[in-house]
Amino acid sequence: MTEILRGTRLGATSYENETHVELAPRQVIDYICPVGHVSSMMFSMEADVPALWECRCGAEALRRNGEKPEVKATKPARTHWDMLLERRTIDDLETLLAERLEVLHVTRTSATKAS
């Protein structure tokens, strides 16, 4: 066996043949995008076939003779402001702002006097 492998790139070539190999039953599913591209995909007969597939043009292709799945309601993304309001009230934020503005004012006044 070592004589066969000498001088070959391991992993690049398979020395197995497909004789006496029984493939799983398969089905071909067609998807059509809004532009009209048809994509044929092969799936196992036991696979859960998706209703949508991404077309080569980037659009969503719908399974031929399939129904478009319902769009699930999603929660809007939480912003930094939303998360801040979960931790602090508007009054707390106004107090913090006033304190920080005072610190900045004192720092700039000190820097101006020093120069």
N, C-alpha and C positions, 0 to 999 in steps of 0.2 A: 504494500500500500504506500509506503514512503517513496517508492520509485515513481508512483503516479503523481504525488503531490509536489515533487521536486520541480522547481522552476515555475510554479503557478502561484497566482495571488490567492491566498486563502480567503474565502468568503466572497470572492468575485464570481466564481463559477460553481454551480451546483453539479455534482456528479450523480445525483439521484435522478432516476427516470420515473416517468409517470405510469409505467405499466402496472397493472393490477391495483391501481388507485381508483377508488370510487368517489367521485366528487359529490358534494351535498347538492340536493335539488335546488335549482335557482330559478329566478323569474326576472324578466326585464321590465322595468318601470320607466315610462316616459314622463318627462316634465317639460312644460312649455312656459316660457317667460312672456311678459307683456310685449316684448319686441318681436316675438315669434320664433326664437331659438328653441330647438327641441334637443333635450339632453336625455339620453337613454342610460340608465344606471342598472347594474345587476345586483340583486339582493338575494339572500337565502330565502327559501320559501317560509322559513320559520321566523324571519326577521320582522320587527315592527317597522313598516315602511313609513317614512315621514311624508306628510302632506306637502311640505315645501322643500325646495332644494335651491341652493344658490347657483344661478346661471353663470356662464363664463363671462357675461357682460356685467355681472354684479347685481342684477335684479333678482327678485324672488321668483322662482319658477314654480308653478302649481302643477301638481300631479294631474296627468291627463285623465279626464272624466272624474276628477276629484273635487271635493268641496273645500273652499278656503276655510281654514280653522278660525274659530272665534278668537278675537283679540282679547287676551286676558287683561282685566283692569289692573293697572300697576299704580303703586303709590308714587307720588311725585318725589323727586330726589330731595333729601334734606340738605339745606344750605348751611354755611357756617353761621349765618344769622339765626336760623332756626335752632341750631344746637346751642348757640349762645343764650337764646331766650329760654331754653329749657333749664339753664343753670342760674340765670340772673333775671331780675326784673328791670324794667325800663328805668325806674328810680335808681337802682343800684348802678346801672350803666352810666346814668347822668352824673352821679356822684364820682365814679371812677374817672370819667372824662374831665370833670372839673379839677380833680386832684392832679391828673397827668398834665393838663394845660398849665396849672400853676407851677409844677416842677419844670416844665419847659420854659416858662416865662422867667423863672428865677435863674435857670441855667444860662439863658441867653443874656439876661441882664448882667450876670456875673462876668460872662465872656466879653461883653461890650465894655464894661468898666476896666477889665484887666488889660485891654489893648489900648 
